[in-house]
Amino acid sequence: MITVPYETTLYVRDNCMCLTVQRAARALARMFDEALRPHDLTNGQFSLLMSLNRPEPPNLSSVASLLAMDRTTLTAALKPMERRGLVKVIIDPSDKRSRLLALTQQGMSLLADVMPIWVSTHGDLEQVLTLGEQGRLLADLRKLL
């Protein structure tokens, strides 16, 4: 039997960018999920609501691209939010085959209610990283997009 030495496992643990980003993303997700829980909202749902907060309703593809999701995953994520009355899917008047996504009044109200929570939670993160570190981290991560 061929095996991978334990030293290799330790090397990957300590040097794998993908693993480190995944772990950091999960930790951040848990932090924001906990903060948003009183409003029955997850960090992913918050991001989706925020992505729809535009002057004109975006199409499905542009939202999927912004959130780095495929269209099928986005459609599945929209269903519970649609049932909850936070978003609506409308036919694009300029192309009947295309769908646009819009916040409802209830969705806009919820987004306004949770913004102070996001600001506070984000402020907690800003205590961990200096302003320069925050900017550098965001810039470095954006290079990967």
C-alpha positions as CSV (number, residue, x, y, z in Angstrom):
1,M,0.0,0.0,0.0
2,I,1.3,3.5,-0.9
3,T,0.9,6.0,1.9
4,V,1.4,9.7,2.3
5,P,3.8,10.6,5.1
6,Y,2.3,12.5,8.1
7,E,4.9,15.2,7.4
8,T,3.2,15.9,4.1
9,T,-0.1,16.3,5.9
10,L,1.5,18.9,8.2
11,Y,3.1,20.6,5.3
12,V,-0.3,20.9,3.5
13,R,-2.0,22.1,6.7
14,D,0.6,24.8,7.2
15,N,1.0,25.9,3.5
16,C,-2.1,25.2,1.5
17,M,-3.7,28.5,0.6
18,C,-7.0,26.9,-0.4
19,L,-7.3,25.2,3.0
20,T,-6.4,28.4,4.9
21,V,-8.9,30.5,2.9
22,Q,-11.6,27.8,3.4
23,R,-11.0,27.8,7.2
24,A,-11.0,31.6,7.4
25,A,-14.2,31.7,5.3
26,R,-15.9,29.2,7.6
27,A,-14.9,31.1,10.7
28,L,-16.2,34.4,9.3
29,A,-19.4,32.7,8.1
30,R,-20.0,31.4,11.6
31,M,-19.4,34.8,13.1
32,F,-21.9,36.6,10.8
33,D,-24.4,33.7,10.9
34,E,-24.5,34.0,14.7
35,A,-24.9,37.8,14.6
36,L,-27.7,37.6,12.0
37,R,-29.5,34.7,13.6
38,P,-32.0,36.8,15.6
39,H,-33.3,38.0,12.2
40,D,-33.5,34.4,10.8
41,L,-30.9,35.3,8.2
42,T,-27.6,33.6,7.3
43,N,-24.5,35.5,6.0
44,G,-25.2,34.0,2.5
45,Q,-28.7,35.3,2.5
46,F,-27.4,38.7,3.7
47,S,-25.0,38.8,0.8
48,L,-27.7,37.8,-1.6
49,L,-30.0,40.5,-0.4
50,M,-27.2,43.1,-0.6
51,S,-26.4,42.0,-4.1
52,L,-30.0,42.8,-5.1
53,N,-29.9,46.3,-3.5
54,R,-29.4,48.1,-6.8
55,P,-31.2,51.0,-8.6
56,E,-32.4,48.5,-11.3
57,P,-33.2,44.8,-10.7
58,P,-30.2,42.7,-11.9
59,N,-30.5,39.5,-14.0
60,L,-29.8,36.1,-12.6
61,S,-26.5,35.8,-14.4
62,S,-25.0,39.0,-13.0
63,V,-26.0,38.1,-9.4
64,A,-24.6,34.6,-9.8
65,S,-21.3,36.1,-11.2
66,L,-21.0,38.6,-8.3
67,L,-21.6,35.9,-5.7
68,A,-19.3,33.4,-7.5
69,M,-22.2,30.9,-7.7
70,D,-23.6,28.9,-10.5
71,R,-27.1,29.7,-11.7
72,T,-28.6,26.5,-10.3
73,T,-27.2,27.2,-6.8
74,L,-28.4,30.8,-6.9
75,T,-31.9,29.6,-7.9
76,A,-32.0,27.2,-5.0
77,A,-30.8,29.9,-2.6
78,L,-33.5,32.3,-3.9
79,K,-36.4,29.8,-3.2
80,P,-36.7,30.2,0.6
81,M,-36.1,33.9,0.3
82,E,-38.9,34.2,-2.3
83,R,-41.2,32.1,0.0
84,R,-40.4,34.4,2.8
85,G,-41.4,37.4,0.7
86,L,-37.9,39.0,0.7
87,V,-37.2,38.8,-3.0
88,K,-39.2,38.4,-6.2
89,V,-38.3,37.0,-9.6
90,I,-39.8,39.0,-12.4
91,I,-39.8,38.6,-16.2
92,D,-37.4,40.9,-18.0
93,P,-39.7,43.2,-20.0
94,S,-36.9,43.5,-22.7
95,D,-36.4,39.8,-23.0
96,K,-39.3,37.5,-21.9
97,R,-36.9,34.6,-21.6
98,S,-34.8,36.3,-19.0
99,R,-35.5,36.8,-15.3
100,L,-34.7,39.8,-13.1
101,L,-34.3,39.7,-9.3
102,A,-35.7,42.4,-7.0
103,L,-35.9,43.1,-3.3
104,T,-39.4,43.4,-2.0
105,Q,-40.3,46.1,0.4
106,Q,-40.0,43.4,3.2
107,G,-36.6,42.5,1.9
108,M,-35.4,46.1,1.8
109,S,-36.7,46.6,5.4
110,L,-34.9,43.5,6.6
111,L,-31.7,44.6,4.9
112,A,-32.0,48.0,6.7
113,D,-32.7,46.3,10.0
114,V,-29.6,44.1,9.8
115,M,-27.1,46.7,8.5
116,P,-26.2,47.9,12.0
117,I,-25.5,44.2,12.9
118,W,-23.2,43.8,9.9
119,V,-21.5,47.1,10.7
120,S,-20.9,46.0,14.3
121,T,-19.7,42.5,13.4
122,H,-17.5,43.9,10.7
123,G,-16.1,46.4,13.3
124,D,-15.2,43.5,15.5
125,L,-13.1,42.1,12.6
126,E,-11.5,45.5,12.1
127,Q,-10.1,45.2,15.7
128,V,-8.2,42.1,14.6
129,L,-6.5,43.5,11.5
130,T,-5.0,46.9,11.1
131,L,-6.4,49.1,8.4
132,G,-3.4,48.3,6.2
133,E,-3.8,44.6,6.8
134,Q,-7.5,44.8,5.9
135,G,-6.8,46.6,2.6
136,R,-4.0,44.3,1.7
137,L,-6.0,41.2,2.5
138,L,-9.0,42.4,0.4
139,A,-6.7,43.3,-2.5
140,D,-4.9,40.0,-2.3
141,L,-8.1,38.0,-2.2
142,R,-9.6,40.0,-5.1
143,K,-6.6,39.0,-7.3
144,L,-7.9,35.4,-7.0
145,L,-11.4,36.3,-8.4
